[in-house]
Amino acid sequence: MSTPVAEAPVPAEGPDQAESPAEPAAAAAAPAPAEEAPQSAYDARRDLFRGIPDAMRAGVGGGQFGGLNQGISGGTFHGGVTVNHVTVGGAAHTSGEVPRATLARLDQVFVEDGSNFQDLLEQLRKERVLVLTGPRFTGRRTAALLLLRRLGTTSVHSLDRSTSPEDLADRLGTGEARGYVLCDPITTRRQPLRDTHLLAARDKLDDHSFLVITAGPHTHLEGISGHPWQPPGTAAVLRSSLRAQVDDEGELRRLLALPAVTDFLNSHHQLREAARFATVLGRHSLHGGDPSEIETFSQGALEQQIQEWFEDQDGTLHLREKAFLVALAAFHKGPYALTAELSDLLFGLLQRTEDPDVPAAVPVFGTNPAKRLQLARAIRYPKEEQTEWGPVTQSMAAFQDDRLAAVLLREVWTGHPSARPALVGWLRLLAADGRSFVRTRAASTVAVLALHDLPSAMALVIEEWALSDRPWLRIGAVNALTLAHIIGTPNIPRIIDRWCADDTSHLRLRWAAIRVHGLIGEERPTETVEALRAVARTLNKDPESQAEVAQSVELLLLSEARDEVLAELLRTRDDDVVAVHVLLNGFLRACRHTEGDEPHGRPLVLDWYARAVTGRPESAQGIASLWRAALDGFSIESPLDLLHDWVVAADRDHATEWALAALLPALVTRTDERNRLLHLLTFGKDGLVPAVSERLLTVLPTH
């Protein structure tokens, strides 16, 4: 049963709402949370780095996300893609006798180690008809041909896959000791391959003739369980195929020990790719050539796979499955159920682009996750994830090769521009989803698109989001720019500098730029603090933007570059009143955070001070200087209340007590400064005087 994806009416939500596509309701994203005010920069950063892909978490530039845009859809393709006669797992599309020379060559390189070939051989000998199941490109066809050869058939005939199940028996000849192979027959839910078709075929065969049918993930079977094919290992196939071309054992060992070969075997390649790689290695061994062909073969094979998925000349991959591939690339190593749910949302948008008159029908039941993941060269596995509700074990889905996700997104964006309207609309819906993980992956996907086509990503997605009146979309733009910078996209600092400095920039662009400064500014603390200082001076009548500058300062003071940022903050002139006011607020916001965000955990800035006393005394002096300025009333935060919270934390943790005992004397340079600390420690807050206060009183200077 299929359910058409209906279209929901577009709500009147603000001036930018009309720009977004109509949203499919049946597969809609989770309702967005209330967006009265943007999430704080600190909370937004926490959510961002909790959900980004692992490669981005490592801060890579290049690698999985960079490299040449080797033209899958035009340009240069490296890696030797010519299919030769020993390719394992190729599909047959015509009928006729398979040449004996071809069978002999396949037999020469065929590997049984690690497979269930012998078990299948005995099963076929006994039943005479065998359905061999398994994913494509795992050597099923080669195994089928050699099963028939090993049983002593005088000839092997390949049947056209368009042979209907009803006509199967009629296509079998009457000769003695014949073998027949039918690879991935074209079937439908209404016209499956049934057990009765196999019985009719068996009746047609003589006692020494045999039939092997291979069935893939999309072959519809009824009353047939089939026999799963367990292929040999990729390393065994590579060695066997290479041995057929290289006679010298020492040269064989040298080739197999190449770093490129090790990387290839660690990348979960298909058997057909191993056979092709063996051809490339053998050719280089015999004739030499450019070594880069060996080094780039693995990446090239990966790109060819993606090309096959999206070109899909034989029509075996439905548009819904292509949408699943894109969603899996966006949510690589995320929950399978979430990926499948949101892929149907993308499918509805793609279907509207491809054929607006045909509603996107989504089967409610009947999708086999295992087969779906096999087709995508992906796996499912359990993993405990930290969520806002605590640790939860979920069933995750991931490509076997981590490189697939980024390369696939690049190919869809740069190689299939007709998909862009649907993809842009989908990402917009995800960026406003009620789940933080979904919003984060929307941003990380846009970051990959920006890496390979920054102008289009900026115009179609990032600037649109940044100018939106919906806070989640603006935060999505901030996160996309941040992650784009992390993975090596050029010009991101230039973009945010321009948005901050240009008086003609929309206030929302400036808002986004200020936030991005807080997330990536630790790489260039001098320029970042100066940019924030400059923009703070222009915001005298804009409290909201002032608060954003303070929040960016807060993030920078909690970053790895905190010492450099602090030094730059201390260079702010005293007469620069607005800038001093905003930057001090940022400092006090940073002082509120504790280790693990525990309510009474160790304060991060106080811990920094304790380590700086002996390691970086200039930073310790700077922290004390900012505290004195804050206590003198140059901020809108409540510094005495915050200092009382530190006293409470010191009452619970001995190390925090020692750190606070070191800081308090540095906060006293005048009598009035001593008096306010004396009052705080003596009377506490709201009548609460922690026991540690009496001990801390002893560290205050007497004069």
ABEGO torsion letter per residue (X at the ends): XBBBBBBBBBBBAEAAAAABBBBBAAABBBBBBBAABBBBAAAAAAAAAAABBAAAAAGBBEEAABEBBBBAAEEBBBGGABBBAABBGBBBABBEBBBAAAAAAAAAABBABGBAAAAAAAAAAAAGBBBBBEBBGAGAAAAAAAAAAAAGBABBBBBBAABBAAAAAAABBABBGBBBBBBGBBBBAABBBBAAAAAAAAAABBAABBBBBBBBAABBBBGBAEBBBBBBBAAAAAAAAAAAABABAAAAAAAAABAAAAAAAAAGBBAAAAAAAAAAAAAAAAAEEBAAAAAAAAAAAAAAAAAAAAAGAAGABBAAAAAAAAAAAAABGBBAAAAAAAAAAAAAAAAAAABAABBBBBBABGBBAAAAAAAAGBBBBBBBBBBAAEBBBBBBBBBABAAAAAAAAAAAAAABAAAAAAAAAAAAAAAABABAAAAAAAAAAAAAAAAABAAAAAAAAAAAAAABABAAAAAAAAAAAAAAAAAGBBGAAAAAAAAAABAABBAAAAAAAAAAAAAAAAABAAAAAAAAAAAAAAAAABAAAAAAAAAAAAAAAABAAAAAAAAAAAABBAABAAAAAAAAAAAAAAAABBBGGBAABBBAAAAAAAAAAAABAAAAAAAAAAAAAAAAGABABBAAAAAAAAAAAAAABAAAAAAAAAAAAAABABAAAAAAAAAAAAAEBGGBBBAAAAAAAAABBAX
